[in-house]
Amino acid sequence: MLNFPAKHVFPDTTTINDKGHLVIGGCNVTDLASKYGTPLYIIDEDTVRNRCTSFRVAFKELYPDSQIIYGSKAFANLAITKIIVDEKLGLDVVSGGELALASAGGAPSKNIYFHGNNKSRQELTEAVSLGIGRIIIDSFYEIDLLEEIGYQTNKTQDVLIRVSPAVDPHTHSYISTGILDSKFGFAIGTGDAALAVKKVTSSPHLNLMGLHCHIGSQLFELDPYKKAIRVAIKFASDMRDKGLTLYEFSPGGGFGIAYTKDDSPPSITEFASAITSEVLSTCEDLKLEHPKLLIEPGRSIIGPAGVAAYTTGARKVISGIRTYLSVDGGMGDNIRPALYQASYEAVVANKMKTTSSDKVTIAGKYCESGDILINDVNLAPTEPGDIIAIPATGAYCIPMSSNYNMSPRPCVVLVKDGSSRVIRRRETYEDLMAFDVI
Ligand code: LLP
């Protein structure tokens, strides 16, 4: 029996070779681990490009006036930015750092969209000076700051207002953003959103282009999108005589991906169909012209393209209770299991044709009992030095990584057609001490 229960959570190019080794982008994962060391993050270029194309095509077919914008927080990296730009996607950034990276990666300023609930004066000044496409306003404080910056620089900035529609997207509470009790956006229900429209439309340096409402991340249901779209567009219609023309509308990103063999999120086409049909029908009902549609996938572009490779080390058997199999990474490079109780699959990359008869809990190497990557997973029996591969790790692992326990962050390689190249080098001990001052 092949130890491959969840092929659909691996990158598109994944195969198993004659030796029973896992192969991604034509590269043997076991060889990549020896060449670059572990922990190693492997990103499959074809999967990234395929997913960019799928989003672009799915939305364009149903709604020609649409633009896909990559949520770069999912994995902000220069080489990835170049691919995203090459695929004609825009970039959503949430900090001065992500803005600098998007720019350095070649993203045209007009295709950059800046989000965040507390952008600083400096960040906003950088954005206005660069002439970025849109700033998505999230607070009254930000309206004042932007107005001041516009006055000082004598520039007019195109903006969207982020509204909060009070819709529960049924995901982990830490990544739910469109409910009333959220730090993000102007609540429609409290009247704040209407006040924000009034303030922005009366500002001489802000040009209101439309509305944004991202309701959460890793969503598996279509209904919350539909509800949020209806509430936001109804609000736009109510604001027509207050000076709001909905030239553009963004329901954000948040499209769920499969992490485990039991996950079956809607396809990109299903997300596209639900969103576009709701926008079209709501606009028709309210007699509004169709806005340009902005879609912001992050995880669903890069997540499925990534596989993390670790080397096995210590094994601790607690008879009748549990077997801990420790690997050389953990919560430092993937905080998601500890932070969101996220589940993952794992395979032994050098034993893909061996029966998975060994039930283990994969533990990280960090000095925390909560540093568990996967609870109770069936693997091929391992010895120290085997390579464990965890799929669906392209998003929110490296960007949320830390140097906890003075651990260097892993190397990231991009694979394609049998070749591999480093797109983020492994950190060194010198890197770890570089910012300390005696
Ligand atoms: N647009 C906005 C305004 C966002 O805040 C986000 C994500 C996205 C788009 C992209 O969402 P995505 O398509 O990637 O779900 N660290 C968490 C996810 C945080 C998402 C933050 N905002 C995780 O590891 O699950």
Residues whose N, C-alpha, C, O or C-beta is under 5 A from the ligand:
A	BS01	LLP	G71 A74 H115 I175 H214 G216 S217 Q218 G252 G253 G254 F255 E296 P297 G298 R299 S300 Y396
